């Protein structure tokens, strides 16, 4: 098996990134409370749509093999 420079993310790392991003933006984002869940879910769906568009345009190989493309994603 060959070694790859591709970095994997696990759920714990993604949750940490999410909380860190929220902390940076909590002055302009809704509080992370159940009554604001609808807004967070709709925003997440919008972001997923953008990622899907990028994957369709660039392809998985370009995203995984090109560090600049991957960083921008």
Buried (B, 14 or more C-beta within 10 A) or exposed (E): EEEEEEEEEEEEEEEEEEEEEBEEEEEEBBEEEEEEEEEBEEEEEEEEEEEEEBEEEBEEEBBBEEEEBBEEB
